[in-house]
Amino acid sequence: MVALRATPTLHSLPNAIPSRLDKKLFHSNFNQIPPTSSFSFGERTTVSRSKLFTSISSSVSTDLTDPFQPAVETQNPDEKFDWYSNWCPIMPVCDLDKRRPHGKKVMGLDVVVWWDKNESVWKVFDDSCPHRLAPLSEGRIDQWGRLQCVYHGWCFNGSGNCKFIPQAPPDGPPVHTSKRACVSVYPSTVQNGIVWFWPNTDPKYKNIIMKKKPPYIAEIDDPSYAQSALINRDLPYGYEVMIENLMDPAHVPYAHYGLMQTRLPGKADREGGIPLEMTLESFNPNGFTGMGDPGFNQFFAPYVFYSSMPVKLDQDNETKKGFQKRMALVFICVPISPGKSRLIFSGSTPTFHRYFARWFNKIFPRWITHAAINTVLDSDAYLLHLEERKIMDAGVGQWHKACFVPAKTDAHVVAFRKWLNKYGGGQVDWRGKFSGVLPPTPPREQLMDRYWSHVVNCGSCKAAYKGFKVLEVVLQVISITLIGYAAATKQGQALKIAIVSIALLSFVASKWLSHLIYKIFHYHGYDHAFR
């Protein structure tokens, strides 16, 4: 999308939304995708005006022409996608501690996120003190609500201005007022409970939020929807592989066998894979829309993939309302560096009553849902990590030559790769920060470790981890104490046996809990050969 260019919002484009969908669910303040096709959600046949996929017009095409071939057309320079003229997601607010600064990396940029209590807003600064370039994320927030660098104590307010230099004489020149003493500030905002920032510190973008906003997903803030625990996880493969994997429903019964239920399992093999109808509806620099089996998909370039599908509640009630409630899956994909990315995921499910949804969201611990989601993410993490290296060996922009994608199931994956090549420069614009070489592959257990990739960055899982570790120590102390008491006491034999039995049970329970902690919060292996 072109910076500062005004484009229509989705709710002003009735042709871009299936006729039976509740249009409020797709409300967005984002630069949206203008309609390039018409289709009816109520019918299985779809007519698209796009010329992208003439080679995949059936479930399995017998025409082996390159699906990228129709894209051989002159590209308008104005259609070039600018990675640095878009709001970038950083982290969910629920996983940020207001008492301390947080260092994060997005698109190779080191930023520090901190809570400015004087303005009651989240701020995003360049994670570098202007004095000697020490990371501000290792600092603290002082009693006056300023961000303090702990290397030499320089303090900065929410505007990035230096307010105090301890080493400067009080009766000397006010060196702290120099522009060189200021920290670079990125425009920032909070949308759908996620902190976003504009990756340009030029002062002309200070009020960019008035002209352009991040994508807004109504279901996340809808009180009648139960949220499946907003989660963030750093993954050991890059942005490109992450997005194409999320756009690919056909891998679910195989890569996540035994973990996720297949909607309509086939009978051709044990896993139940079937041909899926995936069609493309619109395609331009801002992303694309399409119909998947069984729902509606939209790619808000470059970070958000939205997928919705019908949920059968009270059929009569839904018919009276004129639309059917839909479950929404929102995948926010954050490029960190080559070979590393961050997933922010939220699932929204409609409930019978908004009070039930409110109760569910408040009572049900997030860490329980996170444990299940992490198991799913781990089940294909290693193969995606290795797959990315093979794709990189083929060269930037050569995915379509290295991969054979004859099935219509891959339509949205191919659309993303086509968007990346045509508008996005073939890869994330790192602006020369990286050589393009992927990091080496560590041992599997280290590669898929959950603690450093998720637990330390999740308030709920971190609290649960600490609680379980305390309980483990308590059980061990009880076991040792009871054994000592049994040895020292002069009570009857029956009482000694009971005490020793309780001690053994406490010891066994502590060992079982230790194993459970390791599987939930550190590493849970997944061997596809023996599933």
C-alpha positions in Angstrom: 0.0 0.0 0.0 1.2 3.5 -0.8 2.0 5.7 2.2 -0.6 8.3 3.1 -2.8 7.4 0.1 -6.4 7.5 1.0 -8.3 4.4 -0.1 -11.9 3.3 0.6 -12.6 1.3 3.8 -14.1 -2.1 3.5 -17.5 -1.2 4.8 -17.8 1.2 1.9 -17.3 -1.7 -0.6 -20.4 -3.9 -0.5 -19.2 -6.0 -3.4 -16.1 -7.0 -1.5 -18.1 -8.9 1.2 -20.2 -12.0 0.7 -23.9 -11.0 0.7 -24.8 -13.1 3.7 -22.0 -12.1 6.0 -22.6 -9.7 8.8 -20.7 -6.7 7.4 -19.9 -5.2 10.8 -17.5 -8.1 11.3 -15.4 -6.9 8.5 -15.4 -3.2 9.5 -11.9 -1.8 9.2 -10.1 1.5 9.2 -7.3 0.0 7.3 -6.5 0.7 3.6 -8.7 -1.9 2.2 -8.9 -3.9 -1.0 -11.2 -2.6 -3.6 -13.5 -5.1 -5.2 -12.3 -6.7 -8.4 -14.9 -9.5 -8.5 -18.3 -10.4 -7.5 -19.4 -13.6 -5.8 -22.1 -15.1 -3.8 -21.4 -16.7 -0.4 -24.5 -18.8 -0.7 -23.3 -20.7 -3.7 -20.3 -23.0 -4.3 -19.6 -21.6 -7.7 -17.5 -18.5 -7.9 -16.7 -16.3 -10.8 -13.5 -14.3 -10.5 -12.3 -11.5 -12.7 -8.7 -12.1 -11.6 -6.3 -13.7 -14.1 -4.0 -15.0 -11.5 -4.7 -18.7 -11.4 -5.8 -20.0 -14.9 -3.6 -23.0 -14.3 -5.5 -24.2 -11.1 -9.1 -24.1 -12.2 -9.9 -27.5 -10.8 -9.0 -29.4 -7.7 -6.0 -31.0 -9.4 -5.0 -29.3 -12.6 -3.9 -31.3 -15.6 -2.5 -28.1 -17.1 1.0 -27.8 -15.7 1.6 -24.2 -16.9 3.3 -21.9 -14.3 0.6 -20.3 -12.1 2.8 -17.2 -12.1 2.8 -16.9 -15.9 -0.2 -14.6 -16.2 1.7 -12.1 -14.0 4.1 -11.2 -16.8 2.8 -7.6 -17.1 4.4 -4.2 -16.8 4.4 -3.1 -13.1 3.5 0.4 -12.3 6.2 1.9 -10.0 3.4 3.5 -7.9 2.2 0.0 -7.1 5.4 -0.9 -5.3 4.6 -1.8 -1.7 6.5 0.2 0.9 7.2 -1.9 4.0 8.0 1.2 6.0 4.8 3.1 5.3 2.5 0.8 7.3 1.7 0.2 10.9 3.7 -2.7 12.3 2.4 -4.9 15.2 4.7 -5.5 18.2 3.0 -7.2 21.1 -0.3 -7.7 22.8 -0.9 -5.2 25.6 -1.9 -8.0 28.0 1.7 -9.3 27.8 3.4 -6.0 28.5 4.3 -5.0 32.1 3.8 -1.3 32.7 6.5 -1.3 35.4 9.4 -1.9 33.0 10.5 -1.3 29.4 10.4 -4.1 26.9 12.9 -4.6 24.1 11.5 -6.0 20.8 12.8 -6.5 17.3 10.5 -5.9 14.3 11.8 -5.9 10.7 15.3 -5.7 12.0 14.5 -2.6 14.0 15.4 -2.7 17.7 12.6 -0.8 19.6 11.7 -0.4 23.2 8.1 -0.4 24.3 7.3 1.3 27.6 4.3 2.8 29.5 4.3 6.5 29.9 2.3 7.0 33.0 2.3 10.8 32.6 0.4 10.5 29.3 -1.2 7.1 30.0 -0.1 5.7 26.7 2.3 3.0 25.4 5.4 4.6 23.8 7.8 3.1 21.2 11.3 4.4 21.0 14.5 3.4 19.2 16.2 1.0 21.6 19.4 3.0 21.8 20.5 5.7 24.2 22.0 8.7 22.3 24.9 8.9 24.8 26.8 5.6 24.2 24.1 3.6 22.4 23.2 1.4 25.3 19.9 -0.4 25.0 17.1 1.5 26.8 15.1 -1.7 27.2 17.6 -2.8 29.9 16.7 0.4 31.8 13.9 1.3 34.2 11.0 3.7 34.6 11.9 6.1 37.4 9.6 7.6 40.0 8.7 10.5 37.7 7.6 8.2 35.0 10.6 8.8 32.8 12.5 6.2 30.8 16.0 5.9 32.4 19.0 4.4 30.8 20.8 2.4 33.5 24.2 2.8 31.9 24.7 6.4 33.0 21.3 7.5 34.3 20.1 9.7 31.4 16.3 10.2 31.6 13.8 10.7 28.8 10.2 11.8 28.7 7.4 10.5 26.5 8.4 12.8 23.7 12.0 11.5 23.6 13.4 14.6 25.1 16.3 14.2 27.5 15.2 15.6 30.9 18.2 14.8 33.0 21.9 14.1 32.6 23.5 13.3 36.0 27.0 14.0 34.7 26.2 17.5 33.5 27.0 20.3 36.0 23.8 22.0 37.2 25.4 25.4 36.8 26.8 24.6 33.3 25.2 24.8 29.8 21.9 22.8 29.5 23.3 20.1 27.3 20.3 17.9 27.9 18.3 20.2 25.7 20.4 19.5 22.6 18.7 17.6 19.8 21.5 15.1 19.9 20.4 14.2 23.4 17.0 13.1 22.3 15.8 9.6 21.6 14.1 8.8 18.2 10.4 8.3 18.8 8.2 6.1 16.6 4.4 6.9 16.3 2.5 4.3 18.2 -1.1 3.3 18.9 -3.1 0.4 20.4 -5.7 -1.4 18.4 -7.5 -4.6 19.2 -5.4 -4.9 22.4 -2.1 -4.9 20.4 0.6 -2.2 20.3 1.5 -1.0 16.8 4.1 1.4 15.6 4.9 3.3 12.5 8.5 2.4 11.5 9.7 5.9 10.6 10.9 8.4 13.2 10.6 11.4 10.8 8.6 14.1 12.6 6.3 14.5 9.6 4.7 11.1 10.6 4.0 12.2 14.1 0.2 12.4 13.5 0.1 9.6 10.9 -2.7 8.0 13.0 -5.1 10.7 11.8 -4.5 9.7 8.2 -4.0 5.9 8.4 -4.8 3.3 11.0 -3.9 -0.3 11.6 -6.4 -3.0 10.5 -9.3 -3.3 12.9 -10.9 -6.7 13.5 -14.3 -6.2 15.1 -14.7 -9.7 16.5 -11.7 -9.3 18.8 -13.4 -6.4 20.7 -17.0 -7.8 20.4 -18.2 -8.7 23.9 -20.5 -11.4 22.4 -17.5 -13.4 21.2 -15.4 -15.7 23.4 -11.7 -15.1 22.8 -9.4 -18.1 22.6 -6.6 -16.3 24.5 -4.5 -13.8 22.6 -1.1 -15.4 22.3 2.3 -14.4 21.0 5.1 -16.8 20.0 8.5 -16.3 18.4 9.0 -19.0 15.8 12.2 -20.4 14.2 11.3 -19.6 10.6 10.7 -16.5 8.6 7.7 -14.3 7.9 7.2 -15.6 4.4 7.0 -19.3 5.4 4.8 -18.4 8.4 2.2 -16.7 6.3 2.0 -19.2 3.5 1.7 -22.0 6.2 -1.3 -20.2 7.8 -3.0 -19.8 4.5 -2.8 -23.5 3.8 -5.6 -25.5 5.4 -4.6 -28.7 3.5 -1.6 -29.3 5.8 -3.7 -29.5 8.9 -4.8 -33.2 8.9 -1.2 -34.2 8.2 1.2 -31.9 10.0 -1.1 -31.6 13.0 -2.5 -35.1 13.0 -4.2 -36.0 16.3 -4.2 -32.4 17.5 -6.8 -30.7 15.3 -10.1 -32.1 14.2 -10.8 -32.3 10.4 -14.1 -30.7 9.5 -15.0 -33.2 6.7 -12.5 -36.0 6.8 -12.0 -38.0 3.6 -11.5 -41.7 3.3 -8.6 -41.9 0.9 -6.0 -42.2 3.8 -5.8 -42.3 7.5 -5.5 -38.5 8.0 -8.6 -37.7 5.9 -7.2 -35.1 3.5 -9.6 -34.0 0.8 -9.6 -31.5 -2.2 -10.5 -28.0 -1.0 -12.2 -25.3 -3.0 -10.0 -22.1 -2.7 -10.7 -19.2 -5.0 -9.2 -15.7 -5.3 -11.5 -12.7 -5.5 -9.4 -9.6 -5.5 -5.7 -8.9 -5.7 -3.7 -5.6 -5.4 -0.8 -4.0 -3.5 -2.9 -3.9 -0.3 -3.4 -7.7 -0.3 -6.1 -10.0 -1.5 -9.4 -11.6 -0.6 -10.7 -15.0 -1.4 -13.1 -17.8 -0.5 -11.8 -20.8 1.3 -13.5 -24.1 2.2 -15.7 -23.2 4.1 -15.2 -19.5 4.7 -13.9 -16.1 3.7 -10.2 -15.2 3.8 -8.5 -11.8 3.6 -4.8 -10.8 3.6 -4.3 -7.3 4.9 -0.8 -6.7 3.5 1.7 -7.3 4.9 1.0 -8.5 8.5 -2.6 -9.7 9.0 -4.3 -12.8 7.7 -8.0 -13.0 8.6 -10.2 -16.1 8.2 -13.8 -16.5 9.1 -16.1 -19.5 8.9 -19.8 -20.1 9.8 -20.7 -21.3 13.2 -24.1 -23.0 13.6 -25.8 -21.7 16.7 -29.6 -21.1 16.9 -30.5 -21.5 13.3 -34.0 -19.9 13.7 -32.5 -16.9 15.6 -29.8 -16.4 13.0 -32.3 -16.6 10.2 -34.4 -13.8 11.8 -31.3 -11.6 12.0 -30.6 -12.2 8.4 -27.0 -13.4 8.8 -25.1 -16.2 10.3 -22.6 -15.8 13.2 -19.0 -16.6 12.2 -15.9 -17.7 14.0 -12.9 -15.5 13.2 -9.3 -16.5 13.2 -6.8 -13.6 13.2 -3.1 -14.3 12.5 -0.8 -11.3 12.8 2.6 -12.2 11.4 5.6 -10.1 12.5 9.0 -10.3 10.7 11.8 -10.2 13.2 14.9 -11.1 11.2 15.7 -13.6 8.5 14.7 -17.0 9.7 12.7 -15.7 12.7 9.2 -14.3 13.1 6.5 -13.6 15.7 3.0 -14.9 15.6 0.2 -13.0 17.4 -3.0 -15.1 17.2 -6.6 -14.5 18.3 -9.6 -16.8 17.8 -13.0 -15.4 18.3 -16.0 -17.7 18.7 -19.6 -16.4 19.0 -21.6 -17.5 22.0 -25.2 -17.7 22.9 -25.0 -14.7 25.2 -22.4 -11.9 25.7 -22.4 -12.4 29.5 -21.2 -16.0 28.9 -18.4 -14.7 26.6 -17.4 -12.1 29.2 -17.3 -14.8 31.9 -15.4 -17.2 29.7 -12.7 -14.6 28.8 -12.2 -13.6 32.5 -12.3 -17.0 34.2 -10.6 -19.4 31.8 -6.8 -19.2 32.3 -4.9 -18.1 29.2 -2.1 -20.5 29.8 -4.3 -23.6 29.3 -5.2 -22.5 25.9 -1.7 -21.4 25.2 -0.4 -24.9 26.0 -2.7 -26.4 23.4 -1.8 -23.7 20.8 1.9 -24.2 21.4 1.6 -27.9 20.8 0.0 -27.2 17.4 2.7 -24.7 16.5 5.5 -27.1 17.6 4.1 -30.0 15.5 5.2 -28.4 12.2 7.9 -25.9 13.4 10.9 -28.2 12.7 9.8 -29.1 9.2 9.0 -25.5 8.3 12.4 -24.4 9.6 14.1 -26.9 7.3 11.7 -26.1 4.4 12.7 -22.4 4.6 16.3 -23.3 4.0 15.5 -25.2 0.9 13.4 -22.3 -0.4 16.3 -19.9 0.3 18.6 -22.2 -1.7 16.4 -21.7 -4.7 16.9 -17.9 -4.5 14.8 -14.8 -3.7 11.7 -14.7 -5.8 12.2 -18.2 -7.2 9.6 -20.0 -5.0 7.4 -20.6 -8.0 10.2 -22.4 -9.8 11.2 -24.5 -6.8 7.7 -25.6 -5.8 5.1 -27.6 -7.7 1.6 -26.4 -6.8 -0.9 -28.0 -9.1 -3.9 -28.2 -6.7 -6.5 -25.5 -6.2 -5.9 -25.9 -2.4 -2.7 -23.9 -2.8 -4.5 -20.9 -4.5 -4.0 -18.5 -1.5 -0.4 -19.7 -0.9 0.4 -18.9 -4.6 -1.5 -15.6 -4.3 0.7 -14.6 -1.4 3.9 -15.5 -3.1 2.7 -13.7 -6.2 1.9 -10.6 -4.1 5.4 -10.8 -2.5 7.1 -11.0 -5.9 5.0 -8.4 -7.7 4.6 -5.8 -5.0 6.8 -6.7 -2.0 10.2 -7.0 -3.6 10.3 -10.8 -3.2 11.1 -10.6 0.5 10.8 -8.4 3.6 12.7 -5.1 3.0 15.4 -5.4 5.6 17.1 -2.3 4.3 20.5 -3.9 4.2 20.5 -4.9 7.9 21.1 -8.5 7.1 23.1 -10.4 4.5 20.3 -12.8 3.7 22.0 -15.8 5.3 19.8 -17.7 7.6 21.0 -18.6 11.2 22.3 -22.1 11.7 20.0 -24.9 12.8 20.3 -25.7 16.5 19.3 -29.0 18.0 15.6 -29.7 17.8 15.0 -29.3 21.5 16.6 -25.9 21.5 14.9 -24.8 18.3 11.4 -25.5 19.7 12.0 -24.4 23.2 8.9 -22.6 24.5 10.3 -20.9 27.5 12.4 -18.2 25.7 10.1 -18.0 22.7 6.8 -17.6 24.6 6.7 -18.1 28.4 9.0 -15.1 29.3 6.9 -12.9 27.0 3.5 -14.1 28.3 2.1 -12.8 31.6 -0.3 -15.7 32.1 2.2 -18.5 31.2 5.0 -16.9 33.3 2.8 -16.7 36.3 1.6 -20.3 35.9 5.2 -21.4 35.4 6.3 -19.8 38.7 3.3 -21.2 40.5 4.0 -24.7 39.4 7.7 -24.4 40.2 6.8 -23.3 43.8 4.3 -26.3 44.1 7.1 -28.6 42.9 9.4 -27.4 45.6 6.7 -27.6 48.2 6.0 -31.2 47.4 9.7 -32.1 47.6 10.0 -30.3 51.0 6.9 -32.2 52.3 8.4 -35.5 51.1 11.8 -34.9 52.8 10.1 -33.6 56.0 7.8 -36.5 56.3 10.7 -39.0 55.7 12.7 -37.3 58.5 9.7 -37.3 60.8 9.1 -41.0 60.2 12.7 -41.8 61.0 12.7 -39.7 64.2 9.3 -40.5 65.6 8.6 -43.3 68.1 5.0 -43.7 67.0 3.5 -47.0 66.0 4.4 -49.0 62.9 1.1 -48.3 61.2 1.6 -44.5 61.5 5.1 -44.7 60.2 3.9 -46.6 57.1 1.2 -44.0 56.5 3.7 -41.1 56.8 6.2 -42.8 54.5 3.5 -43.5 52.0 2.4 -39.8 51.9 6.1 -38.9 51.6 6.5 -41.2 48.6 3.3 -39.9 47.0 4.6 -36.3 47.4 7.9 -37.2 45.8 6.2 -39.0 42.9 3.8 -36.0 42.5 6.8 -33.6 42.4 8.5 -35.7 39.7 5.2 -35.9 37.7 4.8 -32.1 38.0 8.4 -31.5 36.9 7.7 -33.6 33.8 4.5 -31.7 33.2 6.2 -28.3 33.6 8.8 -29.3 31.1 6.2 -30.4 28.5 4.0 -27.4 28.9 6.6 -24.6 29.3 9.8 -25.9 27.7 9.7 -28.6 25.1 7.1 -31.1 23.9 8.4 -33.3 21.2 6.3 -34.4 18.2 7.4 -37.4 16.2 5.3 -37.6 13.0 6.5 -41.2 12.3 4.8 -42.5 15.4 1.6 -40.5 15.5 
